[in-house]
């Protein structure tokens, strides 16, 4: 029995599709404001904030996968889930963390995820902590259409990130679950190249065969974009603070080859991602 605790956004759906290919029963315990489901998983509708729901999700389970959300209350609930997992018989915990996660970080999102990391490592059971670079799936938050056409709009100036496809993270997690390694792992995952937002817009335009511009917006406008996507005010504050630290270089997700070693193949490039998903990104705009 595998238990997944996470939100229900594009990143989680991509990872869950890969985990769904594994044999055996699976449960999904929503975290934060998520109330949806993921295909192939039994949904525990009450969510991670409910103690009885956590107990129901963990009953008879042996593997726990936790993907954080952008919500302090969800982080507290997932910390409680991790603490309760050991007594419930969980044998191994996998955490999809963030590069820069630290319980002492001044960045609230990285602090929440760092506290969750500390809980996982402190359980004493086997664990894999994967600190991830920004995900390609989240680029959909920045794509919109205005009177002049498609734009990629965000408060990122000339920052470049080693974009990571969440599908690759799902494949890595699935591989770790299949192998049932005995040791503990804490590593950083990134995509194969660092790409700035001007180049992101150009590559998306190449895939769509239409012009796409990058528009560097101010932070209040970026907050408005997130609000339009349904993010709550606390989530918006957490995300924009995190972005500000990324752009300023205080946190710098550097490219590395760990994903290559764990996948046994090259991680997917941004061009490959856009070739597959550009039409749905156009619709999402």
Secondary structure, DSSP 8 states (H G I E B T S, - for coil): -EEEEE--SHHHHHHHHHHTTSSS-EEEEE-TT-----TTSEEETT-TT-HHHHHHHHTT--EEEEE--S-HHHHHHHHHHHHHHHHHT--EEEEEEETT--TT-SSHHHHHHHHHHHHHHHT-SEEEEEEE--BGGGGGGGEEEETTEEEEEES-TT-EE--B-HHHHHHHHHHHHHHT-SS-EEEEE--SS-EEHHHHHHHHHHHHTS-EEEEE--HHHHHHHHHHTT--HHHHHHHHHHHHHHHHTSS-----SHHHHHHTS----HHHHHHHHHHHHHHH-
